[in-house]
Amino acid sequence: MKNNLLLVFLALACIASVAYSGTITANSNDAPDIYQLRKELVRAVNNKCLLAAGLKYNATDSKKLETVNTITTVHTGVLNSVAAVSSFTLSATTPTIPTGYRAYIVVGVDSSDVFSTVHGQPVLYDHQLTMPLLAEGIAPVGLIKVVSASATFTPGTTGLDSASHTITISNLHSIPLSLTVKQR
């Protein structure tokens, strides 16, 4: 009993230290902000990718993505094995990124092994970038940063190897938490 109580106390102390270890916005004591932070903490714990997916653009159709590795994901606390996928398209609801703007695109997979993407708002500068949230039950597997240098980026139409854009593709374990919760 004492060991369980100690573990609970340590877990709460770790969560509190992570949650309050940075700059908190002036409005962070508002109930909606606290609710948003709690929601993000639950999503980060419940939905994650345990192995690197090896996310990259498809060699034969650079408008699409693929994963190289079989991965283990967690969806609302349940483990799931996801086989490598040779081709999937960015979600149709993803907006364009105008010339001179940049945005994040988060790639996730659900418990039925269906891949999807969520697009952040296009912004002018890197310090304005915000990480879009995936719905509960979708584990993040990758992050794409698109900087539109000399042409508009249209997901599903523009190739991910386009010379008119700087595109960085990274693997994700979970969505990084934000202490500026108003940004999301």
PyMOL CGO cylinders between C-alpha atoms (Angstrom):
from pymol import cmd
from pymol.cgo import CYLINDER

trace = [
    CYLINDER, 0.00, 0.00, 0.00, 2.80, 2.41, 0.93, 0.3, 1, 1, 1, 1, 1, 1,
    CYLINDER, 2.80, 2.41, 0.93, 4.66, 1.56, -2.29, 0.3, 1, 1, 1, 1, 1, 1,
    CYLINDER, 4.66, 1.56, -2.29, 1.55, 2.26, -4.40, 0.3, 1, 1, 1, 1, 1, 1,
    CYLINDER, 1.55, 2.26, -4.40, 0.98, 5.56, -2.61, 0.3, 1, 1, 1, 1, 1, 1,
    CYLINDER, 0.98, 5.56, -2.61, 4.62, 6.52, -3.14, 0.3, 1, 1, 1, 1, 1, 1,
    CYLINDER, 4.62, 6.52, -3.14, 4.38, 5.67, -6.86, 0.3, 1, 1, 1, 1, 1, 1,
    CYLINDER, 4.38, 5.67, -6.86, 1.22, 7.76, -7.22, 0.3, 1, 1, 1, 1, 1, 1,
    CYLINDER, 1.22, 7.76, -7.22, 2.88, 10.68, -5.45, 0.3, 1, 1, 1, 1, 1, 1,
    CYLINDER, 2.88, 10.68, -5.45, 6.00, 10.42, -7.66, 0.3, 1, 1, 1, 1, 1, 1,
    CYLINDER, 6.00, 10.42, -7.66, 3.86, 10.23, -10.82, 0.3, 1, 1, 1, 1, 1, 1,
    CYLINDER, 3.86, 10.23, -10.82, 1.91, 13.33, -9.82, 0.3, 1, 1, 1, 1, 1, 1,
    CYLINDER, 1.91, 13.33, -9.82, 5.12, 15.16, -8.93, 0.3, 1, 1, 1, 1, 1, 1,
    CYLINDER, 5.12, 15.16, -8.93, 6.61, 14.29, -12.36, 0.3, 1, 1, 1, 1, 1, 1,
    CYLINDER, 6.61, 14.29, -12.36, 3.48, 15.44, -14.19, 0.3, 1, 1, 1, 1, 1, 1,
    CYLINDER, 3.48, 15.44, -14.19, 3.38, 18.66, -12.19, 0.3, 1, 1, 1, 1, 1, 1,
    CYLINDER, 3.38, 18.66, -12.19, 7.07, 19.36, -12.80, 0.3, 1, 1, 1, 1, 1, 1,
    CYLINDER, 7.07, 19.36, -12.80, 6.64, 18.84, -16.55, 0.3, 1, 1, 1, 1, 1, 1,
    CYLINDER, 6.64, 18.84, -16.55, 3.44, 20.86, -16.68, 0.3, 1, 1, 1, 1, 1, 1,
    CYLINDER, 3.44, 20.86, -16.68, 4.88, 23.82, -14.79, 0.3, 1, 1, 1, 1, 1, 1,
    CYLINDER, 4.88, 23.82, -14.79, 8.54, 23.72, -15.82, 0.3, 1, 1, 1, 1, 1, 1,
    CYLINDER, 8.54, 23.72, -15.82, 8.29, 26.43, -18.48, 0.3, 1, 1, 1, 1, 1, 1,
    CYLINDER, 8.29, 26.43, -18.48, 6.72, 29.79, -19.06, 0.3, 1, 1, 1, 1, 1, 1,
    CYLINDER, 6.72, 29.79, -19.06, 2.98, 29.67, -18.52, 0.3, 1, 1, 1, 1, 1, 1,
    CYLINDER, 2.98, 29.67, -18.52, 0.72, 32.15, -20.25, 0.3, 1, 1, 1, 1, 1, 1,
    CYLINDER, 0.72, 32.15, -20.25, -0.95, 34.85, -18.19, 0.3, 1, 1, 1, 1, 1, 1,
    CYLINDER, -0.95, 34.85, -18.19, -4.31, 33.13, -18.68, 0.3, 1, 1, 1, 1, 1, 1,
    CYLINDER, -4.31, 33.13, -18.68, -3.08, 29.69, -17.65, 0.3, 1, 1, 1, 1, 1, 1,
    CYLINDER, -3.08, 29.69, -17.65, -5.09, 29.64, -14.41, 0.3, 1, 1, 1, 1, 1, 1,
    CYLINDER, -5.09, 29.64, -14.41, -8.35, 29.83, -16.35, 0.3, 1, 1, 1, 1, 1, 1,
    CYLINDER, -8.35, 29.83, -16.35, -10.44, 26.66, -16.23, 0.3, 1, 1, 1, 1, 1, 1,
    CYLINDER, -10.44, 26.66, -16.23, -10.38, 26.21, -20.06, 0.3, 1, 1, 1, 1, 1, 1,
    CYLINDER, -10.38, 26.21, -20.06, -6.55, 26.38, -20.04, 0.3, 1, 1, 1, 1, 1, 1,
    CYLINDER, -6.55, 26.38, -20.04, -6.24, 23.84, -17.26, 0.3, 1, 1, 1, 1, 1, 1,
    CYLINDER, -6.24, 23.84, -17.26, -8.76, 21.59, -19.00, 0.3, 1, 1, 1, 1, 1, 1,
    CYLINDER, -8.76, 21.59, -19.00, -6.79, 21.88, -22.28, 0.3, 1, 1, 1, 1, 1, 1,
    CYLINDER, -6.79, 21.88, -22.28, -3.52, 20.99, -20.53, 0.3, 1, 1, 1, 1, 1, 1,
    CYLINDER, -3.52, 20.99, -20.53, -5.13, 17.97, -18.85, 0.3, 1, 1, 1, 1, 1, 1,
    CYLINDER, -5.13, 17.97, -18.85, -6.56, 16.88, -22.21, 0.3, 1, 1, 1, 1, 1, 1,
    CYLINDER, -6.56, 16.88, -22.21, -3.12, 17.13, -23.83, 0.3, 1, 1, 1, 1, 1, 1,
    CYLINDER, -3.12, 17.13, -23.83, -1.51, 15.17, -20.99, 0.3, 1, 1, 1, 1, 1, 1,
    CYLINDER, -1.51, 15.17, -20.99, -4.07, 12.38, -21.37, 0.3, 1, 1, 1, 1, 1, 1,
    CYLINDER, -4.07, 12.38, -21.37, -3.57, 12.28, -25.15, 0.3, 1, 1, 1, 1, 1, 1,
    CYLINDER, -3.57, 12.28, -25.15, 0.22, 12.18, -24.76, 0.3, 1, 1, 1, 1, 1, 1,
    CYLINDER, 0.22, 12.18, -24.76, -0.01, 9.25, -22.34, 0.3, 1, 1, 1, 1, 1, 1,
    CYLINDER, -0.01, 9.25, -22.34, -2.76, 7.33, -24.15, 0.3, 1, 1, 1, 1, 1, 1,
    CYLINDER, -2.76, 7.33, -24.15, -1.66, 7.70, -27.79, 0.3, 1, 1, 1, 1, 1, 1,
    CYLINDER, -1.66, 7.70, -27.79, 1.91, 7.17, -28.91, 0.3, 1, 1, 1, 1, 1, 1,
    CYLINDER, 1.91, 7.17, -28.91, 4.19, 5.36, -31.29, 0.3, 1, 1, 1, 1, 1, 1,
    CYLINDER, 4.19, 5.36, -31.29, 6.75, 3.11, -29.60, 0.3, 1, 1, 1, 1, 1, 1,
    CYLINDER, 6.75, 3.11, -29.60, 9.07, 2.59, -32.59, 0.3, 1, 1, 1, 1, 1, 1,
    CYLINDER, 9.07, 2.59, -32.59, 10.29, 4.83, -35.43, 0.3, 1, 1, 1, 1, 1, 1,
    CYLINDER, 10.29, 4.83, -35.43, 7.95, 4.45, -38.43, 0.3, 1, 1, 1, 1, 1, 1,
    CYLINDER, 7.95, 4.45, -38.43, 10.62, 5.44, -40.95, 0.3, 1, 1, 1, 1, 1, 1,
    CYLINDER, 10.62, 5.44, -40.95, 8.23, 7.98, -42.48, 0.3, 1, 1, 1, 1, 1, 1,
    CYLINDER, 8.23, 7.98, -42.48, 9.29, 9.26, -45.92, 0.3, 1, 1, 1, 1, 1, 1,
    CYLINDER, 9.29, 9.26, -45.92, 7.81, 10.34, -49.22, 0.3, 1, 1, 1, 1, 1, 1,
    CYLINDER, 7.81, 10.34, -49.22, 6.92, 7.58, -51.66, 0.3, 1, 1, 1, 1, 1, 1,
    CYLINDER, 6.92, 7.58, -51.66, 9.68, 6.95, -54.25, 0.3, 1, 1, 1, 1, 1, 1,
    CYLINDER, 9.68, 6.95, -54.25, 7.28, 6.44, -57.18, 0.3, 1, 1, 1, 1, 1, 1,
    CYLINDER, 7.28, 6.44, -57.18, 4.71, 9.11, -56.24, 0.3, 1, 1, 1, 1, 1, 1,
    CYLINDER, 4.71, 9.11, -56.24, 6.28, 11.89, -54.16, 0.3, 1, 1, 1, 1, 1, 1,
    CYLINDER, 6.28, 11.89, -54.16, 2.84, 13.38, -53.35, 0.3, 1, 1, 1, 1, 1, 1,
    CYLINDER, 2.84, 13.38, -53.35, 2.27, 10.39, -51.06, 0.3, 1, 1, 1, 1, 1, 1,
    CYLINDER, 2.27, 10.39, -51.06, 3.92, 9.10, -47.90, 0.3, 1, 1, 1, 1, 1, 1,
    CYLINDER, 3.92, 9.10, -47.90, 5.09, 5.66, -46.82, 0.3, 1, 1, 1, 1, 1, 1,
    CYLINDER, 5.09, 5.66, -46.82, 6.46, 3.98, -43.73, 0.3, 1, 1, 1, 1, 1, 1,
    CYLINDER, 6.46, 3.98, -43.73, 9.48, 1.71, -43.86, 0.3, 1, 1, 1, 1, 1, 1,
    CYLINDER, 9.48, 1.71, -43.86, 9.13, -0.08, -40.51, 0.3, 1, 1, 1, 1, 1, 1,
    CYLINDER, 9.13, -0.08, -40.51, 6.53, -2.15, -38.72, 0.3, 1, 1, 1, 1, 1, 1,
    CYLINDER, 6.53, -2.15, -38.72, 5.62, -0.16, -35.62, 0.3, 1, 1, 1, 1, 1, 1,
    CYLINDER, 5.62, -0.16, -35.62, 3.91, -0.66, -32.30, 0.3, 1, 1, 1, 1, 1, 1,
    CYLINDER, 3.91, -0.66, -32.30, 1.42, 2.04, -31.40, 0.3, 1, 1, 1, 1, 1, 1,
    CYLINDER, 1.42, 2.04, -31.40, -0.72, 2.77, -28.38, 0.3, 1, 1, 1, 1, 1, 1,
    CYLINDER, -0.72, 2.77, -28.38, -4.33, 3.84, -28.94, 0.3, 1, 1, 1, 1, 1, 1,
    CYLINDER, -4.33, 3.84, -28.94, -6.19, 4.92, -25.82, 0.3, 1, 1, 1, 1, 1, 1,
    CYLINDER, -6.19, 4.92, -25.82, -3.86, 2.67, -23.83, 0.3, 1, 1, 1, 1, 1, 1,
    CYLINDER, -3.86, 2.67, -23.83, -4.17, -0.42, -26.09, 0.3, 1, 1, 1, 1, 1, 1,
    CYLINDER, -4.17, -0.42, -26.09, -1.11, -1.78, -27.96, 0.3, 1, 1, 1, 1, 1, 1,
    CYLINDER, -1.11, -1.78, -27.96, -1.40, -2.28, -31.72, 0.3, 1, 1, 1, 1, 1, 1,
    CYLINDER, -1.40, -2.28, -31.72, 1.05, -3.56, -34.33, 0.3, 1, 1, 1, 1, 1, 1,
    CYLINDER, 1.05, -3.56, -34.33, 1.01, -1.63, -37.62, 0.3, 1, 1, 1, 1, 1, 1,
    CYLINDER, 1.01, -1.63, -37.62, 2.70, -3.10, -40.69, 0.3, 1, 1, 1, 1, 1, 1,
    CYLINDER, 2.70, -3.10, -40.69, 4.81, -0.88, -42.95, 0.3, 1, 1, 1, 1, 1, 1,
    CYLINDER, 4.81, -0.88, -42.95, 2.64, 0.92, -45.53, 0.3, 1, 1, 1, 1, 1, 1,
    CYLINDER, 2.64, 0.92, -45.53, 3.90, 1.44, -49.08, 0.3, 1, 1, 1, 1, 1, 1,
    CYLINDER, 3.90, 1.44, -49.08, 1.69, 4.45, -49.91, 0.3, 1, 1, 1, 1, 1, 1,
    CYLINDER, 1.69, 4.45, -49.91, -0.88, 6.78, -48.34, 0.3, 1, 1, 1, 1, 1, 1,
    CYLINDER, -0.88, 6.78, -48.34, -2.07, 10.27, -49.24, 0.3, 1, 1, 1, 1, 1, 1,
    CYLINDER, -2.07, 10.27, -49.24, -2.20, 13.40, -47.11, 0.3, 1, 1, 1, 1, 1, 1,
    CYLINDER, -2.20, 13.40, -47.11, -5.75, 14.03, -45.88, 0.3, 1, 1, 1, 1, 1, 1,
    CYLINDER, -5.75, 14.03, -45.88, -7.95, 15.93, -48.31, 0.3, 1, 1, 1, 1, 1, 1,
    CYLINDER, -7.95, 15.93, -48.31, -9.06, 18.42, -45.65, 0.3, 1, 1, 1, 1, 1, 1,
    CYLINDER, -9.06, 18.42, -45.65, -5.50, 19.69, -45.27, 0.3, 1, 1, 1, 1, 1, 1,
    CYLINDER, -5.50, 19.69, -45.27, -5.33, 23.36, -46.40, 0.3, 1, 1, 1, 1, 1, 1,
    CYLINDER, -5.33, 23.36, -46.40, -2.71, 24.82, -48.71, 0.3, 1, 1, 1, 1, 1, 1,
    CYLINDER, -2.71, 24.82, -48.71, 0.42, 26.61, -47.47, 0.3, 1, 1, 1, 1, 1, 1,
    CYLINDER, 0.42, 26.61, -47.47, 0.89, 29.89, -49.37, 0.3, 1, 1, 1, 1, 1, 1,
    CYLINDER, 0.89, 29.89, -49.37, 4.26, 31.10, -50.67, 0.3, 1, 1, 1, 1, 1, 1,
    CYLINDER, 4.26, 31.10, -50.67, 6.36, 32.52, -47.84, 0.3, 1, 1, 1, 1, 1, 1,
    CYLINDER, 6.36, 32.52, -47.84, 4.46, 30.60, -45.15, 0.3, 1, 1, 1, 1, 1, 1,
    CYLINDER, 4.46, 30.60, -45.15, 5.24, 27.46, -43.17, 0.3, 1, 1, 1, 1, 1, 1,
    CYLINDER, 5.24, 27.46, -43.17, 3.22, 24.87, -41.25, 0.3, 1, 1, 1, 1, 1, 1,
    CYLINDER, 3.22, 24.87, -41.25, 3.38, 21.54, -39.44, 0.3, 1, 1, 1, 1, 1, 1,
    CYLINDER, 3.38, 21.54, -39.44, 1.52, 18.47, -40.63, 0.3, 1, 1, 1, 1, 1, 1,
    CYLINDER, 1.52, 18.47, -40.63, 1.16, 15.66, -38.07, 0.3, 1, 1, 1, 1, 1, 1,
    CYLINDER, 1.16, 15.66, -38.07, 0.79, 12.10, -39.37, 0.3, 1, 1, 1, 1, 1, 1,
    CYLINDER, 0.79, 12.10, -39.37, -1.17, 9.64, -37.24, 0.3, 1, 1, 1, 1, 1, 1,
    CYLINDER, -1.17, 9.64, -37.24, -2.57, 6.13, -37.39, 0.3, 1, 1, 1, 1, 1, 1,
    CYLINDER, -2.57, 6.13, -37.39, -5.69, 4.74, -35.75, 0.3, 1, 1, 1, 1, 1, 1,
    CYLINDER, -5.69, 4.74, -35.75, -6.30, 1.27, -34.27, 0.3, 1, 1, 1, 1, 1, 1,
    CYLINDER, -6.30, 1.27, -34.27, -7.60, 0.04, -37.66, 0.3, 1, 1, 1, 1, 1, 1,
    CYLINDER, -7.60, 0.04, -37.66, -4.19, 0.92, -39.21, 0.3, 1, 1, 1, 1, 1, 1,
    CYLINDER, -4.19, 0.92, -39.21, -5.65, 3.83, -41.20, 0.3, 1, 1, 1, 1, 1, 1,
    CYLINDER, -5.65, 3.83, -41.20, -3.21, 6.72, -41.61, 0.3, 1, 1, 1, 1, 1, 1,
    CYLINDER, -3.21, 6.72, -41.61, -4.37, 10.34, -41.55, 0.3, 1, 1, 1, 1, 1, 1,
    CYLINDER, -4.37, 10.34, -41.55, -2.86, 13.82, -41.33, 0.3, 1, 1, 1, 1, 1, 1,
    CYLINDER, -2.86, 13.82, -41.33, -3.77, 16.97, -39.41, 0.3, 1, 1, 1, 1, 1, 1,
    CYLINDER, -3.77, 16.97, -39.41, -2.52, 20.34, -40.60, 0.3, 1, 1, 1, 1, 1, 1,
    CYLINDER, -2.52, 20.34, -40.60, -1.39, 23.28, -38.45, 0.3, 1, 1, 1, 1, 1, 1,
    CYLINDER, -1.39, 23.28, -38.45, -2.20, 26.85, -39.42, 0.3, 1, 1, 1, 1, 1, 1,
    CYLINDER, -2.20, 26.85, -39.42, 0.21, 28.39, -41.97, 0.3, 1, 1, 1, 1, 1, 1,
    CYLINDER, 0.21, 28.39, -41.97, 2.33, 31.14, -40.36, 0.3, 1, 1, 1, 1, 1, 1,
    CYLINDER, 2.33, 31.14, -40.36, 5.10, 33.49, -41.50, 0.3, 1, 1, 1, 1, 1, 1,
    CYLINDER, 5.10, 33.49, -41.50, 7.79, 32.66, -38.91, 0.3, 1, 1, 1, 1, 1, 1,
    CYLINDER, 7.79, 32.66, -38.91, 9.08, 29.52, -37.17, 0.3, 1, 1, 1, 1, 1, 1,
    CYLINDER, 9.08, 29.52, -37.17, 8.39, 30.85, -33.67, 0.3, 1, 1, 1, 1, 1, 1,
    CYLINDER, 8.39, 30.85, -33.67, 4.68, 31.08, -34.60, 0.3, 1, 1, 1, 1, 1, 1,
    CYLINDER, 4.68, 31.08, -34.60, 4.38, 27.39, -35.56, 0.3, 1, 1, 1, 1, 1, 1,
    CYLINDER, 4.38, 27.39, -35.56, 1.92, 25.35, -33.51, 0.3, 1, 1, 1, 1, 1, 1,
    CYLINDER, 1.92, 25.35, -33.51, 1.54, 21.61, -33.33, 0.3, 1, 1, 1, 1, 1, 1,
    CYLINDER, 1.54, 21.61, -33.33, -1.92, 20.45, -34.43, 0.3, 1, 1, 1, 1, 1, 1,
    CYLINDER, -1.92, 20.45, -34.43, -3.64, 17.89, -32.20, 0.3, 1, 1, 1, 1, 1, 1,
    CYLINDER, -3.64, 17.89, -32.20, -4.81, 14.49, -33.35, 0.3, 1, 1, 1, 1, 1, 1,
    CYLINDER, -4.81, 14.49, -33.35, -8.16, 13.13, -32.21, 0.3, 1, 1, 1, 1, 1, 1,
    CYLINDER, -8.16, 13.13, -32.21, -8.24, 10.78, -29.22, 0.3, 1, 1, 1, 1, 1, 1,
    CYLINDER, -8.24, 10.78, -29.22, -7.37, 7.25, -30.30, 0.3, 1, 1, 1, 1, 1, 1,
    CYLINDER, -7.37, 7.25, -30.30, -4.99, 8.29, -33.08, 0.3, 1, 1, 1, 1, 1, 1,
    CYLINDER, -4.99, 8.29, -33.08, -1.31, 7.71, -32.38, 0.3, 1, 1, 1, 1, 1, 1,
    CYLINDER, -1.31, 7.71, -32.38, 1.18, 10.20, -33.87, 0.3, 1, 1, 1, 1, 1, 1,
    CYLINDER, 1.18, 10.20, -33.87, 3.88, 8.61, -36.02, 0.3, 1, 1, 1, 1, 1, 1,
    CYLINDER, 3.88, 8.61, -36.02, 5.42, 11.54, -37.86, 0.3, 1, 1, 1, 1, 1, 1,
    CYLINDER, 5.42, 11.54, -37.86, 5.78, 15.27, -38.28, 0.3, 1, 1, 1, 1, 1, 1,
    CYLINDER, 5.78, 15.27, -38.28, 6.22, 17.14, -41.55, 0.3, 1, 1, 1, 1, 1, 1,
    CYLINDER, 6.22, 17.14, -41.55, 7.42, 20.74, -41.56, 0.3, 1, 1, 1, 1, 1, 1,
    CYLINDER, 7.42, 20.74, -41.56, 6.70, 22.51, -44.84, 0.3, 1, 1, 1, 1, 1, 1,
    CYLINDER, 6.70, 22.51, -44.84, 8.26, 25.87, -45.72, 0.3, 1, 1, 1, 1, 1, 1,
    CYLINDER, 8.26, 25.87, -45.72, 6.85, 27.24, -48.98, 0.3, 1, 1, 1, 1, 1, 1,
    CYLINDER, 6.85, 27.24, -48.98, 9.76, 29.18, -50.44, 0.3, 1, 1, 1, 1, 1, 1,
    CYLINDER, 9.76, 29.18, -50.44, 8.66, 30.01, -53.99, 0.3, 1, 1, 1, 1, 1, 1,
    CYLINDER, 8.66, 30.01, -53.99, 5.31, 28.30, -54.61, 0.3, 1, 1, 1, 1, 1, 1,
    CYLINDER, 5.31, 28.30, -54.61, 2.10, 27.35, -52.81, 0.3, 1, 1, 1, 1, 1, 1,
    CYLINDER, 2.10, 27.35, -52.81, 2.15, 23.87, -51.24, 0.3, 1, 1, 1, 1, 1, 1,
    CYLINDER, 2.15, 23.87, -51.24, -1.03, 21.91, -51.91, 0.3, 1, 1, 1, 1, 1, 1,
    CYLINDER, -1.03, 21.91, -51.91, -1.17, 18.59, -49.99, 0.3, 1, 1, 1, 1, 1, 1,
    CYLINDER, -1.17, 18.59, -49.99, -1.88, 15.64, -52.24, 0.3, 1, 1, 1, 1, 1, 1,
    CYLINDER, -1.88, 15.64, -52.24, -0.89, 17.66, -55.33, 0.3, 1, 1, 1, 1, 1, 1,
    CYLINDER, -0.89, 17.66, -55.33, 2.57, 19.09, -54.58, 0.3, 1, 1, 1, 1, 1, 1,
    CYLINDER, 2.57, 19.09, -54.58, 5.37, 16.53, -54.39, 0.3, 1, 1, 1, 1, 1, 1,
    CYLINDER, 5.37, 16.53, -54.39, 7.12, 16.16, -51.03, 0.3, 1, 1, 1, 1, 1, 1,
    CYLINDER, 7.12, 16.16, -51.03, 10.43, 16.37, -52.92, 0.3, 1, 1, 1, 1, 1, 1,
    CYLINDER, 10.43, 16.37, -52.92, 9.57, 19.73, -54.53, 0.3, 1, 1, 1, 1, 1, 1,
    CYLINDER, 9.57, 19.73, -54.53, 12.49, 22.13, -55.05, 0.3, 1, 1, 1, 1, 1, 1,
    CYLINDER, 12.49, 22.13, -55.05, 10.14, 25.06, -54.34, 0.3, 1, 1, 1, 1, 1, 1,
    CYLINDER, 10.14, 25.06, -54.34, 9.71, 23.95, -50.71, 0.3, 1, 1, 1, 1, 1, 1,
    CYLINDER, 9.71, 23.95, -50.71, 11.85, 22.96, -47.75, 0.3, 1, 1, 1, 1, 1, 1,
    CYLINDER, 11.85, 22.96, -47.75, 10.22, 19.84, -46.35, 0.3, 1, 1, 1, 1, 1, 1,
    CYLINDER, 10.22, 19.84, -46.35, 11.46, 18.09, -43.22, 0.3, 1, 1, 1, 1, 1, 1,
    CYLINDER, 11.46, 18.09, -43.22, 9.98, 14.70, -42.31, 0.3, 1, 1, 1, 1, 1, 1,
    CYLINDER, 9.98, 14.70, -42.31, 10.54, 13.38, -38.77, 0.3, 1, 1, 1, 1, 1, 1,
    CYLINDER, 10.54, 13.38, -38.77, 9.33, 10.40, -36.74, 0.3, 1, 1, 1, 1, 1, 1,
    CYLINDER, 9.33, 10.40, -36.74, 7.28, 11.11, -33.60, 0.3, 1, 1, 1, 1, 1, 1,
    CYLINDER, 7.28, 11.11, -33.60, 6.77, 9.22, -30.36, 0.3, 1, 1, 1, 1, 1, 1,
    CYLINDER, 6.77, 9.22, -30.36, 3.98, 11.48, -29.11, 0.3, 1, 1, 1, 1, 1, 1,
    CYLINDER, 3.98, 11.48, -29.11, 2.68, 15.00, -29.62, 0.3, 1, 1, 1, 1, 1, 1,
    CYLINDER, 2.68, 15.00, -29.62, 4.91, 17.41, -27.67, 0.3, 1, 1, 1, 1, 1, 1,
    CYLINDER, 4.91, 17.41, -27.67, 2.98, 19.22, -24.95, 0.3, 1, 1, 1, 1, 1, 1,
    CYLINDER, 2.98, 19.22, -24.95, 2.54, 22.95, -25.17, 0.3, 1, 1, 1, 1, 1, 1,
    CYLINDER, 2.54, 22.95, -25.17, 2.47, 25.22, -22.15, 0.3, 1, 1, 1, 1, 1, 1,
    CYLINDER, 2.47, 25.22, -22.15, 1.04, 28.01, -24.28, 0.3, 1, 1, 1, 1, 1, 1,
    CYLINDER, 1.04, 28.01, -24.28, -2.25, 26.21, -24.53, 0.3, 1, 1, 1, 1, 1, 1,
    CYLINDER, -2.25, 26.21, -24.53, -4.03, 29.19, -26.09, 0.3, 1, 1, 1, 1, 1, 1,
    CYLINDER, -4.03, 29.19, -26.09, -2.03, 28.55, -29.29, 0.3, 1, 1, 1, 1, 1, 1,
    CYLINDER, -2.03, 28.55, -29.29, -3.89, 25.38, -30.11, 0.3, 1, 1, 1, 1, 1, 1,
]
cmd.load_cgo(trace, "trace")
